[in-house]
Amino acid sequence: MSRHLHLNAFLMSTGHHEASWRLPESNPVANTDVAHYQNLARIAERGKFDSIFFADSPQLIGDVGRRPAGSLEPTVLLTAIAAVTTRLGLIATASTTYNDPYNLARRFASVDHVSGGRAGWNVVTTAGPDAAKNFNLADQPAHAERYDRAAEFLEVAYKLWDSWEDDVTLADKESGVWGDNSKVQAIEHVGRHFQVHGPLNLPRSPQGHPLIVQAGSSEDGKGLAARYAEAVFTAQQTLEDAQAFYADLKARTAALGRDPATIKILPGIVPVIGGTVEEALRLERELDDLIKPEYARKQLAKTLRVSPEDLPLDQQLPADLPDEDEIEGAKSRYTLIVTLARREKLTVRELIGRLGGGRGHRTFSGTPEQVADAIQDWFDAGAADGFNIMPAVLPSGLEVFTDQVVPILQQRGLFRTEYTGTTLRDHYGLARPAGRTRSLQEAVS
C-alpha cells in the first residue's frame, strides 16, 4: 500500500513569525479571539488536514512587548472548535509536570466525547524555573525526573481510560438499569509519583484513548516517544538530521516491540509562499524587518543560559556556551539552535532572523510548487511521515497553503482528496485500542 502524507496545522495567534502581528492585515489580539481560531480550523478542514495543534505552557512565555502574549487554555478552545468542524483532528499540549493524571485523563476523554473521537494529547514535560514557581516549587524538577514522572503519568492515564469497558452502558429503561457495575473497575494504582484509586468518572471515549503526541527530541524525549507516542512533532533543519532522527526513532520503536508504522514523525516547516520566488523572499524580508532585535536577543540569551550582553548582535555566538548536559530544560532545542549558528557561522543578528520565523523549525520561502517539492523530497527520502505546517502569518499563510500547495500534493497522489474516516486515529491510520474485557485486578494477576 502506498504511503500518504499526514498534515497537521500548528496554529499560533497571528502566525509563527514573531513579527506577524505587526502586519497591517493582522489582528493583534487574535490570540484570545475564538472566532479567529474557528475560522482557521474551517480552513484546515477544507484542506483535509489530519489535525490542528495548539502548543501551551503553564507560564507566561517571553516578553509581552515582543508579540501577542497569553493564550486560551487549549482543551477549552478545542471544544469551541469541535462545534464548527466535523472531521478535523484536535490536538492540544498539556504538561505532565504540573498536572495530575486524573484531571488530564478526564479532560482529554471529554474532548474526545465532545468531538466524536477527534482528540489528541501532546504530552510534554515542562522546562524552566518560572513554571515551577507557579506551582509551589522553588525550581524545576531535573530533566530525567520529569520524564520518569511523564512515563508513569501516561500509564495511569491509560488505566483510567480503560477503567470502563466499552459495553458498560445498557440504558435499559424497562428494567431501570442504566449500566453494568461489574464493568467499571477502580485502578488502584500505587507508583513512585502517583497513587490513584479510580475509576474515571466518564465512559470510554470514541477513540478509546486520545491520540498520543510527543514533541521532545532529547534522549529522554525519544525514549518516551518510542514507548508511547503515536505522532511526533520535531524540529529539524537539514535533510540529513531529519533522516537520522527518523531512522533512530523508528528503530527505538521497533526495539520496544511496536510496529514502526504506528508512530508518525512530522517535522515542522514554516512556509512563506509567493507567486514567484522573488515575491516569497520579499514577504520574508518584510517580516524579518519588523523584528525588534532587543526583544529577540533577550529571548535567545534566556534559551542559551547567558546574559544578553554576551550576545553582541554582529558577532557570532561565544565559544564558551554551556554544554547540553548542563541544560535542564529544552535540551534538544538548545542543541539545534547552537548547531545551526555554528554550522552556518551566523552572527547573533542573523540567527535572530532565522529563529524569528519558527524558533528553530525549518523555514522555506518559495512558490507553491517549490513548497510541495520540499515536502515531497523529505517524505520520499525517509525523513518524515508528514509535516507540522507552521504558517508564518495567519490566516493568510494557511489559506495559501490550503488553496495552492495542498492541490499539488493531491495531484501527485501524496495526500487525501477526501476524509475516509471520522476519528483522528482513522486519519493517522491507527487502530482503536482494545478496551478491557476483564477487571483490572484479573488483568494484572
FIMAR-639285 format. One record per residue (C-alpha): x, y, z; residue number from 0; residue in three letters. Coordinates in steps of 0.001 Angstrom, whole numbers, padded with zeros to 6 digits. Layout:
# FIMAR-639285
+---------+---------+---------+-----+------+
!    east !   north !      up ! pos ! code !
+---------+---------+---------+-----+------+
!       X !       Y !       Z ! NUM !  Ala !
...
+---------+---------+---------+-----+------+
***
This chain:
# FIMAR-639285
+---------+---------+---------+-----+------+
!    east !   north !      up ! pos ! code !
+---------+---------+---------+-----+------+
!  000000 !  000000 !  000000 !   0 !  Met !
!  001373 !  003420 ! -000930 !   1 !  Ser !
!  002269 !  005893 !  001798 !   2 !  Arg !
!  000352 !  009116 !  002156 !   3 !  His !
!  001394 !  012330 !  003848 !   4 !  Leu !
! -000022 !  013435 !  007164 !   5 !  His !
! -000511 !  017170 !  007568 !   6 !  Leu !
! -001036 !  018919 !  010876 !   7 !  Asn !
! -001612 !  022676 !  011125 !   8 !  Ala !
!  000232 !  024155 !  014113 !   9 !  Phe !
! -001768 !  027287 !  014931 !  10 !  Leu !
! -000358 !  030251 !  016833 !  11 !  Met !
! -002238 !  033575 !  017147 !  12 !  Ser !
! -001282 !  035728 !  014121 !  13 !  Thr !
!  001289 !  033247 !  012819 !  14 !  Gly !
!  004607 !  031691 !  013750 !  15 !  His !
!  006746 !  034616 !  012670 !  16 !  His !
!  007248 !  036717 !  015769 !  17 !  Glu !
!  006568 !  039959 !  013862 !  18 !  Ala !
!  003439 !  038713 !  012056 !  19 !  Ser !
!  001199 !  040698 !  014408 !  20 !  Trp !
!  002699 !  043952 !  013087 !  21 !  Arg !
!  001467 !  043459 !  009520 !  22 !  Leu !
! -001373 !  045813 !  008534 !  23 !  Pro !
! -003801 !  042935 !  007951 !  24 !  Glu !
! -003123 !  041149 !  011264 !  25 !  Ser !
! -005416 !  041226 !  014274 !  26 !  Asn !
! -003063 !  041937 !  017212 !  27 !  Pro !
! -005490 !  040400 !  019726 !  28 !  Val !
! -006195 !  037243 !  017727 !  29 !  Ala !
! -004585 !  035172 !  020493 !  30 !  Asn !
! -007785 !  035382 !  022560 !  31 !  Thr !
! -010296 !  035511 !  019685 !  32 !  Asp !
! -012254 !  032233 !  019474 !  33 !  Val !
! -013758 !  033204 !  016113 !  34 !  Ala !
! -010225 !  033586 !  014681 !  35 !  His !
! -009338 !  030032 !  015637 !  36 !  Tyr !
! -012658 !  028648 !  014450 !  37 !  Gln !
! -012001 !  030247 !  011060 !  38 !  Asn !
! -008515 !  028703 !  010912 !  39 !  Leu !
! -009961 !  025287 !  011757 !  40 !  Ala !
! -012514 !  025557 !  008951 !  41 !  Arg !
! -009707 !  026394 !  006514 !  42 !  Ile !
! -007670 !  023377 !  007671 !  43 !  Ala !
! -010685 !  021092 !  007394 !  44 !  Glu !
! -011338 !  022394 !  003879 !  45 !  Arg !
! -007762 !  021355 !  003091 !  46 !  Gly !
! -008422 !  017851 !  004536 !  47 !  Lys !
! -005680 !  018297 !  007149 !  48 !  Phe !
! -005369 !  015407 !  009581 !  49 !  Asp !
! -005411 !  017760 !  012534 !  50 !  Ser !
! -004704 !  021122 !  014085 !  51 !  Ile !
! -002487 !  021642 !  017110 !  52 !  Phe !
! -002116 !  024177 !  019911 !  53 !  Phe !
!  001023 !  024445 !  021995 !  54 !  Ala !
!  000685 !  025508 !  025625 !  55 !  Asp !
!  002664 !  026214 !  028767 !  56 !  Ser !
!  001667 !  026751 !  032426 !  57 !  Pro !
!  003547 !  030049 !  032478 !  58 !  Gln !
!  003694 !  033319 !  030578 !  59 !  Leu !
!  006224 !  032806 !  027782 !  60 !  Ile !
!  008532 !  035626 !  026809 !  61 !  Gly !
!  008215 !  039382 !  026967 !  62 !  Asp !
!  004715 !  040789 !  026427 !  63 !  Val !
!  006340 !  043607 !  024493 !  64 !  Gly !
!  007578 !  041220 !  021828 !  65 !  Arg !
!  004462 !  039577 !  020377 !  66 !  Arg !
!  000843 !  038725 !  021339 !  67 !  Pro !
!  001178 !  037149 !  024766 !  68 !  Ala !
! -001168 !  034921 !  026709 !  69 !  Gly !
! -003150 !  032012 !  025330 !  70 !  Ser !
! -006504 !  030405 !  025921 !  71 !  Leu !
! -006438 !  027044 !  027703 !  72 !  Glu !
! -006262 !  024780 !  024643 !  73 !  Pro !
! -008643 !  021965 !  025594 !  74 !  Thr !
! -011321 !  024583 !  026273 !  75 !  Val !
! -010577 !  026125 !  022881 !  76 !  Leu !
! -010788 !  022722 !  021184 !  77 !  Leu !
! -014353 !  022235 !  022403 !  78 !  Thr !
! -015327 !  025513 !  020719 !  79 !  Ala !
! -013630 !  024358 !  017512 !  80 !  Ile !
! -015268 !  020925 !  017694 !  81 !  Ala !
! -018631 !  022656 !  017385 !  82 !  Ala !
! -017796 !  024147 !  013961 !  83 !  Val !
! -015911 !  021186 !  012417 !  84 !  Thr !
! -016795 !  017559 !  011746 !  85 !  Thr !
! -013649 !  015628 !  010734 !  86 !  Arg !
! -010593 !  017676 !  011684 !  87 !  Leu !
! -008398 !  016215 !  014439 !  88 !  Gly !
! -007931 !  018405 !  017526 !  89 !  Leu !
! -004598 !  018222 !  019397 !  90 !  Ile !
! -003548 !  020214 !  022465 !  91 !  Ala !
! -000488 !  020320 !  024691 !  92 !  Thr !
! -000758 !  019564 !  028397 !  93 !  Ala !
!  002068 !  019156 !  030880 !  94 !  Ser !
!  002704 !  016021 !  032919 !  95 !  Thr !
!  004933 !  018065 !  035217 !  96 !  Thr !
!  002247 !  020418 !  036526 !  97 !  Tyr !
! -000957 !  018389 !  036320 !  98 !  Asn !
! -002310 !  015180 !  037810 !  99 !  Asp !
! -003255 !  012142 !  035704 ! 100 !  Pro !
! -006905 !  012028 !  036755 ! 101 !  Tyr !
! -007607 !  015600 !  035677 ! 102 !  Asn !
! -005914 !  015276 !  032289 ! 103 !  Leu !
! -007305 !  011815 !  031548 ! 104 !  Ala !
! -010779 !  013190 !  032183 ! 105 !  Arg !
! -010150 !  016394 !  030220 ! 106 !  Arg !
! -008911 !  014678 !  027056 ! 107 !  Phe !
! -011550 !  011953 !  027240 ! 108 !  Ala !
! -014124 !  014759 !  027475 ! 109 !  Ser !
! -012749 !  016457 !  024349 ! 110 !  Val !
! -012843 !  013089 !  022591 ! 111 !  Asp !
! -016513 !  012670 !  023519 ! 112 !  His !
! -017421 !  016241 !  022579 ! 113 !  Val !
! -015692 !  015972 !  019189 ! 114 !  Ser !
! -016874 !  012489 !  018284 ! 115 !  Gly !
! -013415 !  010942 !  018504 ! 116 !  Gly !
! -011030 !  013637 !  017270 ! 117 !  Arg !
! -008887 !  014425 !  020343 ! 118 !  Ala !
! -005118 !  014210 !  020657 ! 119 !  Gly !
! -002814 !  014993 !  023588 ! 120 !  Trp !
!  000678 !  016393 !  023054 ! 121 !  Asn !
!  002456 !  015115 !  026154 ! 122 !  Val !
!  005163 !  017485 !  027404 ! 123 !  Val !
!  007460 !  017754 !  030414 ! 124 !  Thr !
!  007576 !  021474 !  031124 ! 125 !  Thr !
!  011042 !  023025 !  031433 ! 126 !  Ala !
!  012098 !  026182 !  033197 ! 127 !  Gly !
!  012092 !  027543 !  036750 ! 128 !  Pro !
!  009343 !  030104 !  036085 ! 129 !  Asp !
!  006701 !  027417 !  035595 ! 130 !  Ala !
!  007833 !  025651 !  038766 ! 131 !  Ala !
!  007292 !  028831 !  040768 ! 132 !  Lys !
!  003661 !  028875 !  039644 ! 133 !  Asn !
!  003150 !  025512 !  041337 ! 134 !  Phe !
!  004659 !  025983 !  044778 ! 135 !  Asn !
!  008154 !  024821 !  043763 ! 136 !  Leu !
!  011417 !  026744 !  044049 ! 137 !  Ala !
!  012877 !  025250 !  040867 ! 138 !  Asp !
!  012034 !  022805 !  038089 ! 139 !  Gln !
!  012455 !  019070 !  038681 ! 140 !  Pro !
!  015502 !  017558 !  036999 ! 141 !  Ala !
!  015217 !  016532 !  033334 ! 142 !  His !
!  015327 !  012767 !  033995 ! 143 !  Ala !
!  012885 !  013129 !  036892 ! 144 !  Glu !
!  010362 !  014933 !  034666 ! 145 !  Arg !
!  010478 !  012141 !  032100 ! 146 !  Tyr !
!  010178 !  009415 !  034724 ! 147 !  Asp !
!  007077 !  011165 !  036044 ! 148 !  Arg !
!  005712 !  011518 !  032488 ! 149 !  Ala !
!  006003 !  007781 !  031831 ! 150 !  Ala !
!  004104 !  006885 !  034991 ! 151 !  Glu !
!  001602 !  009688 !  034276 ! 152 !  Phe !
!  000758 !  008079 !  030936 ! 153 !  Leu !
!  000460 !  004611 !  032456 ! 154 !  Glu !
! -002089 !  005974 !  034935 ! 155 !  Val !
! -003990 !  007769 !  032161 ! 156 !  Ala !
! -004229 !  004540 !  030131 ! 157 !  Tyr !
! -005576 !  002676 !  033151 ! 158 !  Lys !
! -008170 !  005381 !  033764 ! 159 !  Leu !
! -009304 !  005444 !  030124 ! 160 !  Trp !
! -009701 !  001669 !  030304 ! 161 !  Asp !
! -011396 !  001582 !  033715 ! 162 !  Ser !
! -014740 !  001395 !  031910 ! 163 !  Trp !
! -015338 ! -001438 !  029489 ! 164 !  Glu !
! -016800 ! -000458 !  026135 ! 165 !  Asp !
! -020174 ! -002107 !  026811 ! 166 !  Asp !
! -020895 ! -000732 !  030302 ! 167 !  Val !
! -023930 !  001239 !  029180 ! 168 !  Thr !
! -027174 ! -000759 !  028999 ! 169 !  Leu !
! -029679 !  002117 !  029114 ! 170 !  Ala !
! -032420 ! -000435 !  029771 ! 171 !  Asp !
! -035441 !  001714 !  030535 ! 172 !  Lys !
! -037759 ! -001229 !  031110 ! 173 !  Glu !
! -035620 ! -002809 !  033829 ! 174 !  Ser !
! -034411 !  000520 !  035165 ! 175 !  Gly !
! -030749 ! -000455 !  034800 ! 176 !  Val !
! -028539 !  002157 !  033147 ! 177 !  Trp !
! -025148 !  000417 !  033350 ! 178 !  Gly !
! -023352 ! -002752 !  034399 ! 179 !  Asp !
! -021425 ! -002062 !  037601 ! 180 !  Asn !
! -019238 ! -005131 !  037103 ! 181 !  Ser !
! -017681 ! -003492 !  034041 ! 182 !  Lys !
! -016411 ! -000393 !  035844 ! 183 !  Val !
! -013337 ! -001012 !  037981 ! 184 !  Gln !
! -011075 !  001004 !  040251 ! 185 !  Ala !
! -007458 !  001036 !  039048 ! 186 !  Ile !
! -005740 !  001072 !  042474 ! 187 !  Glu !
! -002518 !  002487 !  041048 ! 188 !  His !
!  000357 !  002894 !  043519 ! 189 !  Val !
!  003611 !  004092 !  041989 ! 190 !  Gly !
!  006628 !  006278 !  042602 ! 191 !  Arg !
!  004891 !  009513 !  041660 ! 192 !  His !
!  001160 !  008799 !  041890 ! 193 !  Phe !
! -001446 !  006973 !  043923 ! 194 !  Gln !
! -004757 !  006920 !  042056 ! 195 !  Val !
! -007820 !  004924 !  043092 ! 196 !  His !
! -010071 !  005429 !  040060 ! 197 !  Gly !
! -012148 !  004638 !  038111 ! 198 !  Pro !
! -012543 !  007580 !  035741 ! 199 !  Leu !
! -015911 !  009313 !  036088 ! 200 !  Asn !
! -016527 !  009145 !  032333 ! 201 !  Leu !
! -017288 !  006281 !  029925 ! 202 !  Pro !
! -014635 !  005110 !  027499 ! 203 !  Arg !
! -014384 !  007676 !  024699 ! 204 !  Ser !
! -014947 !  007123 !  020958 ! 205 !  Pro !
! -011232 !  006565 !  020280 ! 206 !  Gln !
! -010656 !  004519 !  023433 ! 207 !  Gly !
! -007525 !  006564 !  024068 ! 208 !  His !
! -006941 !  010037 !  022607 ! 209 !  Pro !
! -004081 !  010072 !  020109 ! 210 !  Leu !
! -000783 !  010483 !  021992 ! 211 !  Ile !
!  001680 !  013016 !  020561 ! 212 !  Val !
!  005177 !  013826 !  021805 ! 213 !  Gln !
!  007492 !  016681 !  020862 ! 214 !  Ala !
!  010796 !  016242 !  022704 ! 215 !  Gly !
!  013928 !  015267 !  020767 ! 216 !  Ser !
!  016354 !  014766 !  023656 ! 217 !  Ser !
!  017441 !  011213 !  024539 ! 218 !  Glu !
!  014782 !  011058 !  027257 ! 219 !  Asp !
!  012236 !  012561 !  024866 ! 220 !  Gly !
!  012948 !  009981 !  022177 ! 221 !  Lys !
!  012713 !  007203 !  024751 ! 222 !  Gly !
!  009288 !  008409 !  025859 ! 223 !  Leu !
!  008141 !  008789 !  022240 ! 224 !  Ala !
!  009305 !  005308 !  021240 ! 225 !  Ala !
!  007327 !  003758 !  024085 ! 226 !  Arg !
!  004111 !  005760 !  023939 ! 227 !  Tyr !
!  003786 !  008268 !  021079 ! 228 !  Ala !
!  001655 !  007774 !  018002 ! 229 !  Glu !
!  002746 !  011033 !  016394 ! 230 !  Ala !
!  005921 !  013042 !  016990 ! 231 !  Val !
!  006377 !  016736 !  016290 ! 232 !  Phe !
!  010043 !  017570 !  015797 ! 233 !  Thr !
!  012280 !  020446 !  014685 ! 234 !  Ala !
!  014912 !  019505 !  012087 ! 235 !  Gln !
!  016967 !  021919 !  009997 ! 236 !  Gln !
!  018586 !  019617 !  007413 ! 237 !  Thr !
!  017564 !  016542 !  005448 ! 238 !  Leu !
!  020441 !  014564 !  006942 ! 239 !  Glu !
!  019452 !  015433 !  010510 ! 240 !  Asp !
!  015809 !  014626 !  009776 ! 241 !  Ala !
!  016718 !  011259 !  008235 ! 242 !  Gln !
!  018879 !  010381 !  011240 ! 243 !  Ala !
!  016120 !  011330 !  013699 ! 244 !  Phe !
!  013535 !  009388 !  011684 ! 245 !  Tyr !
!  015656 !  006243 !  011468 ! 246 !  Ala !
!  016624 !  006411 !  015143 ! 247 !  Asp !
!  013072 !  006823 !  016414 ! 248 !  Leu !
!  011665 !  004106 !  014155 ! 249 !  Lys !
!  014413 !  001740 !  015343 ! 250 !  Ala !
!  013751 !  002571 !  019006 ! 251 !  Arg !
!  010050 !  001923 !  018452 ! 252 !  Thr !
!  010708 ! -001462 !  016824 ! 253 !  Ala !
!  013123 ! -002429 !  019630 ! 254 !  Ala !
!  010266 ! -001992 !  022112 ! 255 !  Leu !
!  008093 ! -004404 !  020144 ! 256 !  Gly !
!  005956 ! -001762 !  018449 ! 257 !  Arg !
!  005276 ! -001561 !  014715 ! 258 !  Asp !
!  007287 !  001468 !  013492 ! 259 !  Pro !
!  004397 !  002331 !  011168 ! 260 !  Ala !
!  002306 !  003173 !  014233 ! 261 !  Thr !
!  004451 !  006204 !  015075 ! 262 !  Ile !
!  004173 !  009113 !  012633 ! 263 !  Lys !
!  007049 !  011595 !  012525 ! 264 !  Ile !
!  006148 !  015147 !  011487 ! 265 !  Leu !
!  008935 !  017764 !  011284 ! 266 !  Pro !
!  007870 !  021386 !  011429 ! 267 !  Gly !
!  008092 !  023611 !  008359 ! 268 !  Ile !
!  007382 !  027344 !  008159 ! 269 !  Val !
!  006394 !  028043 !  004544 ! 270 !  Pro !
!  006442 !  031598 !  003178 ! 271 !  Val !
!  004655 !  031315 ! -000149 ! 272 !  Ile !
!  004612 !  033706 ! -003094 ! 273 !  Gly !
!  003512 !  033571 ! -006709 ! 274 !  Gly !
!  007202 !  033839 ! -007615 ! 275 !  Thr !
!  010407 !  033211 ! -005704 ! 276 !  Val !
!  011019 !  036947 ! -005623 ! 277 !  Glu !
!  007605 !  037591 ! -004084 ! 278 !  Glu !
!  008148 !  034934 ! -001422 ! 279 !  Ala !
!  011551 !  036365 ! -000498 ! 280 !  Leu !
!  010100 !  039858 ! -000357 ! 281 !  Arg !
!  007405 !  038660 !  002082 ! 282 !  Leu !
!  010089 !  037004 !  004196 ! 283 !  Glu !
!  012184 !  040212 !  004252 ! 284 !  Arg !
!  009170 !  042308 !  005205 ! 285 !  Glu !
!  008556 !  040099 !  008205 ! 286 !  Leu !
!  012211 !  039943 !  009253 ! 287 !  Asp !
!  012499 !  043738 !  009017 ! 288 !  Asp !
!  009728 !  044026 !  011626 ! 289 !  Leu !
!  011629 !  042008 !  014243 ! 290 !  Ile !
!  012799 !  044094 !  017206 ! 291 !  Lys !
!  016311 !  042766 !  017935 ! 292 !  Pro !
!  016348 !  043856 !  021582 ! 293 !  Glu !
!  013415 !  041562 !  022415 ! 294 !  Tyr !
!  014705 !  038687 !  020319 ! 295 !  Ala !
!  018203 !  038890 !  021801 ! 296 !  Arg !
!  016805 !  038754 !  025323 ! 297 !  Lys !
!  014837 !  035588 !  024477 ! 298 !  Gln !
!  017835 !  033993 !  022760 ! 299 !  Leu !
!  020009 !  034724 !  025793 ! 300 !  Ala !
!  017463 !  033044 !  028049 ! 301 !  Lys !
!  017443 !  029949 !  025823 ! 302 !  Thr !
!  021241 !  029786 !  025767 ! 303 !  Leu !
!  021562 !  030455 !  029524 ! 304 !  Arg !
!  023749 !  033535 !  029050 ! 305 !  Val !
!  023374 !  037282 !  029563 ! 306 !  Ser !
!  022101 !  039411 !  026640 ! 307 !  Pro !
!  025327 !  041421 !  026937 ! 308 !  Glu !
!  027204 !  038228 !  025988 ! 309 !  Asp !
!  025476 !  038266 !  022584 ! 310 !  Leu !
!  026659 !  041262 !  020510 ! 311 !  Pro !
!  024331 !  041463 !  017518 ! 312 !  Leu !
!  027039 !  041500 !  014846 ! 313 !  Asp !
!  029237 !  038772 !  016285 ! 314 !  Gln !
!  028889 !  035001 !  016251 ! 315 !  Gln !
!  027839 !  033094 !  019372 ! 316 !  Leu !
!  030500 !  032997 !  022086 ! 317 !  Pro !
!  032678 !  029898 !  022160 ! 318 !  Ala !
!  032082 !  029108 !  025829 ! 319 !  Asp !
!  028355 !  028323 !  025828 ! 320 !  Leu !
!  027101 !  025704 !  028309 ! 321 !  Pro !
!  027231 !  022057 !  027206 ! 322 !  Asp !
!  023895 !  020351 !  026549 ! 323 !  Glu !
!  024477 !  018177 !  029633 ! 324 !  Asp !
!  024295 !  021327 !  031753 ! 325 !  Glu !
!  020872 !  022279 !  030347 ! 326 !  Ile !
!  017909 !  021096 !  032423 ! 327 !  Glu !
!  015168 !  022195 !  030044 ! 328 !  Gly !
!  014531 !  022099 !  026282 ! 329 !  Ala !
!  017808 !  020287 !  025649 ! 330 !  Lys !
!  017091 !  019373 !  022027 ! 331 !  Ser !
!  016067 !  022905 !  021032 ! 332 !  Arg !
!  019189 !  024323 !  022689 ! 333 !  Tyr !
!  021381 !  021950 !  020676 ! 334 !  Thr !
!  019529 !  022682 !  017439 ! 335 !  Leu !
!  019996 !  026448 !  017786 ! 336 !  Ile !
!  023684 !  026237 !  018692 ! 337 !  Val !
!  024365 !  023738 !  015893 ! 338 !  Thr !
!  022587 !  025940 !  013343 ! 339 !  Leu !
!  024572 !  029014 !  014380 ! 340 !  Ala !
!  027900 !  027195 !  014373 ! 341 !  Arg !
!  027302 !  025299 !  011128 ! 342 !  Arg !
!  026338 !  028394 !  009141 ! 343 !  Glu !
!  028635 !  030801 !  011034 ! 344 !  Lys !
!  025702 !  033122 !  011743 ! 345 !  Leu !
!  026002 !  036346 !  013665 ! 346 !  Thr !
!  023551 !  036838 !  016519 ! 347 !  Val !
!  021558 !  039219 !  014306 ! 348 !  Arg !
!  021403 !  036632 !  011509 ! 349 !  Glu !
!  020474 !  033885 !  013964 ! 350 !  Leu !
!  017653 !  036021 !  015355 ! 351 !  Ile !
!  016342 !  036396 !  011810 ! 352 !  Gly !
!  016487 !  032646 !  011231 ! 353 !  Arg !
!  014696 !  031918 !  014501 ! 354 !  Leu !
!  012099 !  034656 !  014068 ! 355 !  Gly !
!  010019 !  032586 !  011685 ! 356 !  Gly !
!  009848 !  029309 !  013554 ! 357 !  Gly !
!  012031 !  029238 !  016681 ! 358 !  Arg !
!  014354 !  026619 !  015198 ! 359 !  Gly !
!  011963 !  024864 !  012844 ! 360 !  His !
!  012848 !  024733 !  009169 ! 361 !  Arg !
!  011766 !  027809 !  007214 ! 362 !  Thr !
!  011219 !  027691 !  003468 ! 363 !  Phe !
!  010335 !  030502 !  001080 ! 364 !  Ser !
!  009198 !  029797 ! -002450 ! 365 !  Gly !
!  006354 !  029161 ! -004846 ! 366 !  Thr !
!  003586 !  026637 ! -004111 ! 367 !  Pro !
!  005309 !  024154 ! -006424 ! 368 !  Glu !
!  008614 !  024599 ! -004615 ! 369 !  Gln !
!  006986 !  024159 ! -001195 ! 370 !  Val !
!  005326 !  020966 ! -002439 ! 371 !  Ala !
!  008713 !  019789 ! -003769 ! 372 !  Asp !
!  010378 !  020485 ! -000417 ! 373 !  Ala !
!  007724 !  018457 !  001392 ! 374 !  Ile !
!  007882 !  015574 ! -001076 ! 375 !  Gln !
!  011686 !  015452 ! -001051 ! 376 !  Asp !
!  011821 !  014815 !  002706 ! 377 !  Trp !
!  008852 !  012437 !  002586 ! 378 !  Phe !
!  010385 !  010334 ! -000205 ! 379 !  Asp !
!  013841 !  010386 !  001397 ! 380 !  Ala !
!  012764 !  008739 !  004652 ! 381 !  Gly !
!  012870 !  011890 !  006744 ! 382 !  Ala !
!  009174 !  012351 !  007514 ! 383 !  Ala !
!  005738 !  010715 !  007522 ! 384 !  Asp !
!  004194 !  014140 !  007133 ! 385 !  Gly !
!  004657 !  017700 !  008307 ! 386 !  Phe !
!  003678 !  020106 !  011015 ! 387 !  Asn !
!  002669 !  023100 !  008877 ! 388 !  Ile !
!  003503 !  026327 !  010710 ! 389 !  Met !
!  002272 !  029322 !  008672 ! 390 !  Pro !
!  004355 !  032434 !  009202 ! 391 !  Ala !
!  001218 !  034588 !  009019 ! 392 !  Val !
! -002367 !  033646 !  009889 ! 393 !  Leu !
! -004882 !  033309 !  008396 ! 394 !  Pro !
! -003334 !  034162 !  005016 ! 395 !  Ser !
! -000478 !  031643 !  005204 ! 396 !  Gly !
! -002837 !  028759 !  005961 ! 397 !  Leu !
! -005223 !  029851 !  003211 ! 398 !  Glu !
! -002451 !  029957 !  000605 ! 399 !  Val !
! -001096 !  026575 !  001685 ! 400 !  Phe !
! -004576 !  025028 !  001617 ! 401 !  Thr !
! -005595 !  026525 ! -001727 ! 402 !  Asp !
! -002295 !  026320 ! -003613 ! 403 !  Gln !
!  000005 !  023683 ! -002062 ! 404 !  Val !
! -002477 !  021000 ! -000977 ! 405 !  Val !
! -003918 !  020595 ! -004516 ! 406 !  Pro !
! -000403 !  019929 ! -005854 ! 407 !  Ile !
!  000167 !  017254 ! -003213 ! 408 !  Leu !
! -003211 !  015750 ! -004067 ! 409 !  Gln !
! -002446 !  015731 ! -007795 ! 410 !  Gln !
!  000777 !  013861 ! -007063 ! 411 !  Arg !
! -001158 !  011212 ! -005132 ! 412 !  Gly !
!  000572 !  012133 ! -001871 ! 413 !  Leu !
! -002387 !  013440 !  000099 ! 414 !  Phe !
! -006068 !  012611 !  000528 ! 415 !  Arg !
! -008710 !  014349 ! -001531 ! 416 !  Thr !
! -011451 !  013408 !  000961 ! 417 !  Glu !
! -011566 !  012174 !  004518 ! 418 !  Tyr !
! -012078 !  008412 !  004643 ! 419 !  Thr !
! -012681 !  008132 !  008394 ! 420 !  Gly !
! -014292 !  010088 !  011186 ! 421 !  Thr !
! -011755 !  009942 !  014014 ! 422 !  Thr !
! -008237 !  011283 !  014433 ! 423 !  Leu !
! -006983 !  007702 !  014690 ! 424 !  Arg !
! -008646 !  006997 !  011346 ! 425 !  Asp !
! -006745 !  009897 !  009760 ! 426 !  His !
! -003418 !  008643 !  011114 ! 427 !  Tyr !
! -004175 !  005059 !  010103 ! 428 !  Gly !
! -004159 !  003804 !  013686 ! 429 !  Leu !
! -006408 !  001214 !  015276 ! 430 !  Ala !
! -008642 !  001952 !  018231 ! 431 !  Arg !
! -007015 !  000434 !  021350 ! 432 !  Pro !
! -008934 ! -002555 !  022623 ! 433 !  Ala !
! -010747 ! -001987 !  025874 ! 434 !  Gly !
! -010568 ! -004237 !  028895 ! 435 !  Arg !
! -012831 ! -007257 !  028916 ! 436 !  Thr !
! -011842 ! -008350 !  032439 ! 437 !  Arg !
! -011497 ! -006497 !  035699 ! 438 !  Ser !
! -008237 ! -004635 !  036214 ! 439 !  Leu !
! -007458 ! -006896 !  039161 ! 440 !  Gln !
! -007822 ! -010016 !  036999 ! 441 !  Glu !
! -005800 ! -008444 !  034167 ! 442 !  Ala !
! -002738 ! -007866 !  036324 ! 443 !  Val !
! -002903 ! -011108 !  038322 ! 444 !  Ser !
+---------+---------+---------+-----+------+
***
